[in-house]
Amino acid sequence: MHVTVVSPEQAVFDGAADAVVAPAYDGQVGIPAASRSVPHAARTGVLQVRQGSASSRFRVAGGFLQVVGEAVRIVADRVEPA
């Protein structure tokens, strides 16, 4: 799947991933490859983007997460390295 993580200032991640674990208002949301279209309101917490055995972690606050086909978009009010 293709994952994009953006804040109002910049894109902080844009690339391929195997899975995403994101903080949402209804708990942690795990998004494996080949998920269906699902919107989620984001909450403050740690976002993890997994790429094989490596992972990128970001602290996010506010915004939303959208899954459409093979694309995952996280648009957060604030994003910083975790």
C-alpha positions as CSV (number, residue, x, y, z in Angstrom):
1,M,0.0,0.0,0.0
2,H,1.0,3.6,-0.4
3,V,1.1,5.8,2.7
4,T,1.2,9.5,2.9
5,V,1.6,11.4,6.2
6,V,1.2,15.2,6.1
7,S,0.9,18.1,8.4
8,P,-0.1,21.7,7.4
9,E,3.6,22.5,6.9
10,Q,4.9,19.5,5.0
11,A,4.7,15.9,3.9
12,V,6.7,13.8,6.4
13,F,6.2,10.4,4.9
14,D,5.3,9.4,1.4
15,G,6.1,5.8,0.3
16,A,5.2,2.1,0.3
17,A,4.4,0.2,3.5
18,D,3.2,-3.2,4.7
19,A,1.0,-1.9,7.5
20,V,0.0,1.1,9.5
21,V,-1.0,1.4,13.2
22,A,-2.6,4.7,14.0
23,P,-4.2,6.4,17.0
24,A,-8.0,6.9,16.4
25,Y,-10.8,8.1,18.6
26,D,-12.1,4.5,18.8
27,G,-8.7,3.1,19.8
28,Q,-5.6,2.0,17.9
29,V,-6.4,1.2,14.2
30,G,-4.3,-1.4,12.4
31,I,-4.4,-1.1,8.6
32,P,-2.9,-4.1,6.7
33,A,-2.3,-4.0,3.0
34,A,-5.5,-4.4,0.9
35,S,-7.9,-2.8,3.3
36,R,-11.2,-1.3,2.4
37,S,-12.2,2.3,2.4
38,V,-12.5,3.5,6.0
39,P,-12.3,7.0,7.4
40,H,-11.2,7.6,11.0
41,A,-10.8,10.7,13.1
42,A,-7.2,10.8,14.4
43,R,-6.3,11.5,18.0
44,T,-3.0,12.4,19.7
45,G,-0.7,9.4,19.8
46,V,2.0,7.5,18.0
47,L,1.6,6.5,14.4
48,Q,3.6,3.6,13.2
49,V,4.3,2.8,9.5
50,R,5.8,-0.7,8.9
51,Q,8.0,-1.5,6.0
52,G,9.2,-5.1,6.2
53,S,11.3,-5.4,9.4
54,A,11.7,-1.6,9.7
55,S,9.2,1.0,10.9
56,S,8.8,4.7,11.1
57,R,7.2,6.3,14.1
58,F,5.6,9.7,14.4
59,R,3.7,11.5,17.1
60,V,0.5,12.9,15.6
61,A,-2.2,15.2,17.0
62,G,-5.6,15.8,15.5
63,G,-6.7,15.4,11.9
64,F,-8.0,12.3,10.1
65,L,-6.9,9.1,8.5
66,Q,-8.4,7.8,5.2
67,V,-8.0,4.5,3.5
68,V,-9.0,4.3,-0.2
69,G,-8.0,1.1,-1.9
70,E,-4.3,0.8,-1.6
71,A,-3.7,4.3,-0.4
72,V,-3.6,5.4,3.2
73,R,-3.6,9.2,4.0
74,I,-2.9,10.6,7.4
75,V,-3.5,14.4,7.6
76,A,-2.6,15.6,11.1
77,D,-2.7,19.0,12.7
78,R,0.7,18.3,14.1
79,V,3.3,15.6,13.2
80,E,6.8,15.1,14.7
81,P,9.2,12.2,14.9
82,A,8.5,9.9,17.8
